[in-house]
Amino acid sequence: MQTEILTDKQFKALSKNLINTIEKHYKIIPLNSLKNFKYSLKMPIYITIEIDKDKVIASLDDIEAFAYADTEFEAVNNLCDEIVNVYEDLKADRKNLGVLPRKWLEYLEDVIESK
């Protein structure tokens, strides 16, 4: 009685096809700059790029920030703006932050420095 569903060759081909399909719609890339004259990054941060039909979504899961656009370039630029906005808002309201926003601010203060 046969207990294996796929041969090794079939398994490798299926795995490769799955990885290629996922990579066409989803990738993680380093962001080295916020593209803002007031701030720089102390180290690269990793963002997620998702391609969903005709929209590109860039996100930074560490602070639950995201941006939509028609192109990857625009989505990354919009995400940079969103990260800066979140950082500035959190800093301005530092005394009134809940647990999660406080963690976001701590993370952002670890990776962002003012010029």
C-alpha positions as CSV (number, residue, x, y, z in Angstrom):
1,M,0.0,0.0,0.0
2,Q,1.4,3.4,-1.0
3,T,1.5,5.9,1.9
4,E,3.2,8.9,0.1
5,I,1.1,11.3,-1.8
6,L,3.9,13.1,-3.7
7,T,7.3,11.9,-4.9
8,D,10.3,14.0,-3.9
9,K,10.4,15.5,-7.4
10,Q,6.7,16.5,-7.2
11,F,7.2,17.9,-3.7
12,K,10.1,20.1,-4.8
13,A,8.2,21.3,-7.9
14,L,5.1,22.1,-5.8
15,S,7.2,23.9,-3.2
16,K,9.0,26.0,-5.8
17,N,5.6,27.0,-7.4
18,L,4.2,28.0,-4.1
19,I,7.2,30.1,-3.2
20,N,7.1,31.8,-6.6
21,T,3.4,32.5,-6.3
22,I,3.8,34.0,-2.8
23,E,6.8,36.1,-3.9
24,K,4.9,37.7,-6.7
25,H,2.3,39.1,-4.2
26,Y,4.3,39.6,-1.0
27,K,7.8,40.5,0.0
28,I,9.7,42.0,2.9
29,I,12.3,44.7,2.1
30,P,14.6,46.9,4.2
31,L,13.8,50.5,4.5
32,N,17.0,52.6,4.9
33,S,15.5,56.1,4.9
34,L,12.3,57.8,5.9
35,K,12.8,60.3,3.0
36,N,12.3,63.1,5.4
37,F,14.8,66.0,6.0
38,K,14.0,66.0,9.8
39,Y,14.6,62.4,10.6
40,S,16.9,59.5,9.7
41,L,17.0,55.8,10.6
42,K,19.6,54.5,12.9
43,M,19.2,51.1,11.3
44,P,17.2,49.6,8.5
45,I,13.6,48.7,9.3
46,Y,11.8,45.9,7.5
47,I,8.5,46.6,5.8
48,T,6.1,44.4,3.9
49,I,5.0,45.0,0.3
50,E,1.8,43.3,-0.8
51,I,0.5,43.5,-4.3
52,D,-3.3,43.1,-4.4
53,K,-4.7,43.2,-7.9
54,D,-4.2,46.9,-8.9
55,K,-3.1,48.3,-5.5
56,V,0.2,48.1,-3.6
57,I,0.2,48.0,0.2
58,A,3.3,48.9,2.1
59,S,3.2,48.2,5.9
60,L,5.3,48.3,9.0
61,D,3.7,45.7,11.2
62,D,5.7,46.8,14.3
63,I,3.5,49.9,14.6
64,E,0.5,48.8,12.5
65,A,1.2,51.5,9.9
66,F,0.3,51.0,6.3
67,A,-0.1,52.9,3.0
68,Y,-1.8,52.2,-0.3
69,A,-0.8,53.3,-3.7
70,D,-0.8,52.4,-7.4
71,T,3.0,51.6,-7.5
72,E,5.5,50.2,-5.0
73,F,7.5,53.5,-5.1
74,E,4.4,55.5,-4.1
75,A,3.4,53.1,-1.4
76,V,6.8,53.1,0.2
77,N,6.9,56.9,0.1
78,N,3.4,57.1,1.6
79,L,4.4,54.7,4.3
80,C,7.5,56.8,5.2
81,D,5.1,59.8,5.6
82,E,2.8,57.7,7.8
83,I,5.7,56.5,10.0
84,V,6.8,60.1,10.5
85,N,3.2,61.2,11.3
86,V,2.7,58.4,13.8
87,Y,6.1,59.1,15.4
88,E,5.4,62.8,15.8
89,D,1.8,62.2,17.1
90,L,3.0,59.7,19.7
91,K,5.8,62.0,20.8
92,A,3.4,65.0,21.2
93,D,1.0,62.9,23.3
94,R,3.6,60.9,25.2
95,K,1.9,61.3,28.7
96,N,-1.4,60.0,27.6
97,L,-0.4,56.9,25.7
98,G,-1.8,53.5,26.4
99,V,0.3,50.3,26.6
100,L,0.4,49.6,22.8
101,P,1.0,53.1,21.6
102,R,3.8,53.4,24.2
103,K,5.5,50.3,22.8
104,W,5.2,51.8,19.3
105,L,6.9,55.0,20.5
106,E,9.6,53.0,22.2
107,Y,10.3,51.1,19.0
108,L,10.3,54.3,16.9
109,E,12.6,56.1,19.3
110,D,15.0,53.1,19.0
111,V,15.1,53.3,15.2
112,I,14.6,57.0,14.4
113,E,16.9,60.0,15.2
114,S,16.3,63.7,14.6
115,K,18.8,65.4,12.2
